[in-house]
Amino acid sequence: QVEEELKAACSQQAEQLREMGRRERLLSSDLQRAGEQLESFKTRVMQACSPSAAGSKGKSVTEQQVIKKVRQISDENQQSHEREKSLQKELSSRLAKEKEVSADIEVFKNSLQKLQ
């Protein structure tokens, strides 16, 4: 009876080992596929950011290159927004000045008409 129990336990452990092996192969396959997707994504990001920076085919793009390019684009975007705000402020100032000058011209015209 002990022998039967040992055989059953061995059989159960063998089945568990086979299942673990199957899971390991699946995980390995998933990991490889995820790595390929990451490389593809990094290359697409670099091509979108700067086609010339993506390099030649077969040359993988490092995560640092992608991060550097994304940061550069983010900085350029921030500078662009700041420039836009500055230009909006300048435009508002000029429009206010123009209104003031127009009002002064109207006063001057009215004064001139009264004098004539």
matplotlib code that plots the C-alpha trace (Angstrom):
import matplotlib.pyplot as plt

x = [0.0, 2.9, 4.4, 1.0, 0.9, 4.5, 3.7, 0.7, 2.7, 5.4, 2.9, 1.2, 4.6, 5.6, 2.3, 3.0, 6.4, 5.0, 2.5, 5.2, 7.3, 4.4, 3.7, 7.4, 7.4, 4.3, 5.8, 9.0, 7.1, 5.1, 8.3, 9.9, 6.8, 6.6, 10.3, 9.7, 6.6, 8.8, 11.4, 8.8, 7.2, 10.5, 11.4, 8.0, 8.3, 11.7, 10.5, 7.5, 9.7, 12.6, 12.7, 16.5, 17.1, 15.5, 18.6, 19.0, 16.9, 18.1, 19.6, 17.6, 16.8, 17.7, 15.2, 17.5, 17.3, 13.5, 13.3, 15.8, 13.8, 10.4, 11.9, 13.3, 9.9, 8.2, 10.7, 10.1, 6.4, 6.7, 8.8, 6.3, 3.5, 5.5, 6.2, 2.5, 1.6, 4.2, 2.9, -0.7, 0.3, 2.1, -0.9, -3.3, -1.0, -0.8, -4.6, -5.1, -2.6, -4.4, -7.8, -6.3, -4.8, -8.1, -9.9, -7.4, -7.9, -11.6, -11.2, -8.8, -11.2, -14.1, -12.0, -10.9, -14.4, -15.5, -12.7, -13.7]
y = [0.0, 2.4, 1.5, 2.4, 5.7, 6.5, 5.7, 8.0, 10.8, 10.4, 10.4, 13.5, 15.3, 14.2, 15.7, 18.9, 19.1, 18.7, 21.4, 23.7, 23.0, 23.9, 27.1, 28.0, 27.5, 29.7, 32.4, 32.3, 32.6, 35.5, 37.2, 36.9, 38.2, 41.2, 41.9, 42.0, 44.2, 46.6, 46.8, 47.5, 50.1, 51.9, 51.9, 53.3, 56.0, 57.0, 57.0, 59.2, 61.5, 61.7, 59.4, 59.9, 59.1, 55.7, 54.4, 51.8, 48.6, 45.9, 48.4, 48.3, 51.5, 51.8, 52.8, 55.7, 57.0, 56.8, 58.5, 61.2, 61.9, 62.0, 64.4, 66.6, 66.7, 67.5, 70.3, 71.7, 71.5, 73.4, 76.1, 76.4, 76.9, 79.5, 81.3, 81.1, 82.7, 85.4, 86.2, 86.2, 88.6, 90.9, 90.8, 91.7, 94.6, 95.8, 95.6, 97.6, 100.2, 100.3, 100.8, 103.6, 105.2, 104.9, 106.5, 109.3, 109.8, 110.0, 112.6, 114.5, 114.3, 115.6, 118.4, 119.3, 119.3, 121.6, 124.0, 124.1]
z = [0.0, 0.8, -2.6, -4.3, -2.4, -3.4, -7.0, -6.9, -5.3, -7.9, -10.6, -9.2, -8.9, -12.4, -13.7, -11.7, -13.2, -16.7, -16.0, -14.7, -17.8, -20.0, -18.1, -18.3, -22.1, -22.3, -20.2, -22.1, -25.4, -23.9, -22.7, -26.1, -27.9, -25.4, -26.1, -29.8, -29.3, -27.1, -29.8, -32.5, -30.3, -29.5, -33.2, -34.2, -31.5, -32.8, -36.4, -35.3, -33.4, -35.8, -38.8, -39.2, -35.5, -35.9, -37.6, -40.1, -40.2, -37.9, -35.5, -32.3, -30.6, -26.9, -24.3, -23.4, -27.0, -26.9, -23.4, -24.6, -27.7, -25.9, -23.3, -26.1, -27.8, -24.4, -23.8, -27.3, -26.7, -23.4, -25.0, -27.8, -25.2, -23.4, -26.7, -27.6, -24.2, -24.6, -28.1, -26.9, -24.1, -26.6, -29.0, -26.2, -25.2, -28.8, -29.3, -26.1, -27.3, -30.7, -29.0, -27.0, -30.1, -31.9, -29.0, -29.0, -32.8, -32.3, -29.6, -31.9, -34.8, -32.7, -31.4, -34.9, -36.2, -33.3, -34.1, -37.8]

ax = plt.figure().add_subplot(projection="3d")
ax.plot(x, y, z, "-o")
ax.set_aspect("equal")
plt.show()
